[in-house]
Amino acid sequence: MFFLGLGSNLSSSFGDRFENLNLAVSYLETYYIKINKRSNFYETPSYPDIKNPKFINLVVEVSTNLSLEDLVSALIFVEEKLERKRIKKNEPRTCDIDIIDYNGKVMDFTYKNLIFKVPHEKLIYRNFVLFPLQEIAPKWIHPETKDSIDVLINKLSNEDKKSILKIKKS
């Protein structure tokens, strides 16, 4: 079982933030990544600079026979196809895809000079991952901390709990 987090806070030549994420999900399926479950959209302030455009996020549960390297390659290709530019860390972007959970494994690896930690080390602080993940996997347990999704959400600040908005748009 694999979980991916997707986000967008910029329009692309393909459309708005919602369209970027819908296209990203469609493109993933062309790389033999089957979408098993998909959360609703969630809107949050941009992090760490709240002056940037708000993000739209979602989480998907996927299955694939791709190796980890091939999966990461496909994710980066989808981001780039949707006009993702990697210039500065945490800058606004058309598409961002992160591996939230890779079969319950905890690992660090490098791919084409990009450093990955799975699960992401700041996952436990990110409302834009935890809320959509809880929606589609209410019994999920963090592979490293062994905390349930409910415990992790309860640990969020009140501000983080209030600053996320579920949006019903397909």
PyMOL commands that set and color helices and strands:
alter all, ss='L'
color gray80, all
select helices_A, chain A and resi 17-29+68-81+123-125+127-136+149-155+158-162
alter helices_A, ss='H'
color red, helices_A
select strands_A, chain A and resi 2-8+33-38+41-44+55-64+96-102+107-111+114-118+165-167
alter strands_A, ss='S'
color yellow, strands_A
deselect
rebuild
show_as cartoon
